């Protein structure tokens, strides 16, 4: 018998990730039209134990039937092996070809290797090409923070590290504030995650701003995520998405600078110059790469 291998879902931008309980069809439909780059369908804390099977069925229905926008990703969060039933979760959802499945409360690379093997088996059973579904880890345990580089590089299908700030705060014993922007007690953890993810070539997604009704502060906090180097930020309300996208979009001034760098670089190439200046600033390869990234983000 010949098995037809289904293609993986297309990867899009990863500026915003909107959390939605996996057992609520109405919320899932609303999230799909929110404009979020990633719709995070939850099978962990966002769903009660009694509703886990309903959530599995609802998520699979959404994966199979909902007309997701081009480039919009669907991620599924599952509970850690010690707290949930990963086998049931994966059997139910992998065949729906989510972009990424990420594990809450991951501890080390062993967790990721185990998850990789289980996803690979579910792909084979579902007739999906191996490697179609990426995996990721929520970094919300002190042990995970100590192992973050090993986690990021655990297996080739690793796709993201996601910061779980509330659980991590509980582990460290500090109290989270509702203030946006720089929070000294989280800088170390955030920086470790960004560094590990970028070194491994995968995405780093920051935790949400919990005071979701204050949209101005939510956008300010997203700007802080940008400055730290995160690729995207989680949201707990659809209303936060637009502000996150604005924070991740380059300003007109940045776009104008980037265009000038590219244009001047082309002229310098014609004149066989390796180094040139724009607005009194010496431009070398790093600034040229930065300009290309700014224009890519703008598009």
Steps between C-alpha positions, in 0.01 A plus 500: 500500500635843407475765771431855389716748689323826583690826483580707806317828555681806369702698752418865549612794712520437873445843654188415700370180661142509627402251772160331458348215705485193280151401615325819388404498133360855511828638637699308242295650217546850645874446540535403135372844397701688763794561270736310731793341320472192721183358651596303809237232566542380855488147638669585829397744775240668280284185505357316800574130546137417427517680165829359367337263250259771388802723443680233297194452280439874462862573412505224240177635352659846480815365336306298245207727423572866571626707203808648667647808336809457286807521720306476825653230720326267742693389808380252761619503861488166679565415863828352618530122506464504880174695493307405187451231241735592217428181308127572480566864414742420218290218357207739478670809357812414297295380203348850480850634417544781753807710435645433842427306818663635812527346845427685820740473794773332294805423711783392270601368159381152600143631501547638149659180369209302641245740352680488165472122490132504587421764237698306239298186577174693479608647165563152360165375630324803352666482158693824546858548386738475793609839624183678385410607854748706700527472877582751771533547873354737755782614726331544837710291735837590654638165383392581145673835517820321602458265203370753249782463246471120502123529459532741208737263319341171605369382161480635143125561519535750786325820396452726800563586861212670680539683830253402774554789736231431764616149590863611482425784742349249740812285477732794567272641768467854367178693448407603150403862452247646259750758376596479132850502365821435685461268798845431653393175663412344162782636283734208570244232414381683192853558376594134544200390295565750220867405484430125492229531236701725269810284534294196403325679213150465648234748614487667842152602617460725804234464769178703478434828677244387755317833548338448163237774533767771500585496132747788515708325764463171313649659188778659707583159646512351150754765407715376787476146357624635167797673663598182682507309171186287522351400164147533631278541802209307646159661547207401718249728329437566130509872582873474578593374154496830310726666758745211486515530123563873520782438746656247262460723195789733410435874511493718190836641605651151525357401161637816337845430651492138382404597144780755492749240621396253230508763226840632614634145524403433140682813389804406712506157338506659155795710616671195657486649853484266801421774752275804456303742715135598538406816692846517650498136617749248368312206348648154496345155459321489840314825431417381148349179643305710751362712217388190311324371810321829554366497145401135533302579815340800330373281220 
